[in-house]
Amino acid sequence: MNPALPYLLASVLAGAGCYGVLARRNAVLMLIGVELILAAAGLILVTSNVFNPDPYASGMVLTMFIITIAAAEVVVALAVFMALYRARGHVDLLPADRDLADDSGSGDTRAGTN
C-alpha cells in the first residue's frame, strides 16, 4: 500500500479542522475542528509507524496519548460550554463588548432570535 493515501486523508482532516477552528464562532463547532486536527495527527503517527517499523511502536503509543488527551479535552470543554450556556444562553464566542451590550437591555442582536 502506498503511504500517500493516508497522508492525503490526514491533510484533508487537518484542513477541515483548521477551517472549523478559524471560520466558526460557535464553540462546539470549534471543538469539532480541534478534534479533527487531533485525528489527523493520530493518523499521521500510525501511518508513519506502519511504513517505518519501530521496535518500541512509538507511533502507536503516541497515538494512544493523543486519544486520551482528546477525550479529556472533550470532557473539560463540554463542561465549560455548559457553564457558558447557563450564564449567557448561547455558546457563540462573541467579543466581550458585544456580549455586554446584549445584557444591558438592548435586546438580542443575533440572527434567528426574537
C-alpha positions as CSV (number, residue, x, y, z in Angstrom):
1,M,0.0,0.0,0.0
2,N,1.2,3.5,-0.8
3,P,1.6,5.8,2.2
4,A,0.3,8.8,0.1
5,L,-3.3,7.8,0.6
6,P,-3.3,8.0,4.5
7,Y,-1.2,11.2,4.3
8,L,-3.7,12.7,1.9
9,L,-6.6,11.8,4.2
10,A,-4.7,13.3,7.2
11,S,-4.2,16.5,5.3
12,V,-7.9,16.7,4.4
13,L,-8.8,16.1,8.0
14,A,-6.3,18.8,9.2
15,G,-7.5,21.3,6.6
16,A,-11.2,20.7,7.6
17,G,-10.2,21.1,11.2
18,C,-8.3,24.3,10.6
19,Y,-11.3,25.7,8.7
20,G,-13.6,24.7,11.6
21,V,-11.4,26.5,14.1
22,L,-10.8,29.6,12.1
23,A,-14.1,30.2,10.4
24,R,-16.7,29.3,13.1
25,R,-17.8,31.3,16.1
26,N,-19.8,28.5,17.7
27,A,-17.7,26.9,20.5
28,V,-19.0,23.4,19.8
29,L,-18.0,23.6,16.1
30,M,-14.6,24.9,17.1
31,L,-14.2,21.9,19.4
32,I,-15.1,19.6,16.5
33,G,-12.4,21.3,14.4
34,V,-9.8,20.7,17.2
35,E,-10.8,17.0,17.3
36,L,-10.4,16.7,13.5
37,I,-6.8,18.1,13.8
38,L,-6.0,15.6,16.6
39,A,-7.4,12.8,14.5
40,A,-5.2,13.9,11.6
41,A,-2.1,13.9,13.9
42,G,-3.0,10.4,15.1
43,L,-3.4,9.1,11.6
44,I,0.0,10.5,10.6
45,L,1.6,8.9,13.6
46,V,0.0,5.5,12.9
47,T,0.9,5.7,9.2
48,S,4.5,6.6,9.8
49,N,4.8,3.7,12.3
50,V,3.3,1.2,9.8
51,F,5.6,2.2,7.0
52,N,8.7,2.7,9.2
53,P,8.6,0.0,11.8
54,D,9.9,0.8,15.3
55,P,10.7,-1.8,17.9
56,Y,9.1,0.4,20.5
57,A,5.9,1.2,18.5
58,S,6.4,4.9,19.2
59,G,3.7,6.0,16.7
60,M,1.1,3.7,18.3
61,V,2.0,4.8,21.8
62,L,1.8,8.5,21.0
63,T,-1.5,7.9,19.2
64,M,-2.9,6.4,22.4
65,F,-1.7,9.5,24.3
66,I,-3.4,11.7,21.7
67,I,-6.7,9.8,22.0
68,T,-6.5,10.1,25.8
69,I,-5.8,13.8,25.7
70,A,-8.6,14.3,23.2
71,A,-11.1,12.5,25.4
72,A,-10.1,14.6,28.4
73,E,-10.2,17.8,26.4
74,V,-13.8,17.0,25.2
75,V,-15.0,16.4,28.8
76,V,-13.5,19.7,30.1
77,A,-14.6,21.7,27.1
78,L,-18.2,20.4,27.3
79,A,-18.3,21.3,31.0
80,V,-17.1,24.8,30.2
81,F,-19.6,25.1,27.3
82,M,-22.5,24.0,29.6
83,A,-21.5,26.7,32.2
84,L,-21.2,29.2,29.4
85,Y,-24.7,28.3,28.1
86,R,-26.2,28.6,31.5
87,A,-24.6,32.0,32.0
88,R,-25.3,33.6,28.6
89,G,-27.9,31.4,26.9
90,H,-25.8,30.6,23.9
91,V,-22.3,29.2,23.1
92,D,-21.3,31.7,20.4
93,L,-17.8,33.1,21.0
94,L,-18.7,36.8,20.6
95,P,-16.4,39.6,21.7
96,A,-16.9,40.6,25.3
97,D,-18.2,44.2,24.4
98,R,-20.9,42.8,22.2
99,D,-22.0,40.3,24.9
100,L,-22.2,43.1,27.5
101,A,-24.3,45.2,25.1
102,D,-26.8,42.3,25.0
103,D,-27.0,42.2,28.8
104,S,-27.7,46.0,29.1
105,G,-31.3,45.6,27.8
106,S,-30.8,46.5,24.2
107,G,-32.2,43.1,23.1
108,D,-30.6,40.1,21.5
109,T,-29.0,41.1,18.1
110,R,-28.2,37.5,17.0
111,A,-30.0,36.4,13.8
112,G,-32.9,34.0,14.3
113,T,-33.9,35.0,17.8
114,N,-36.9,37.0,18.7
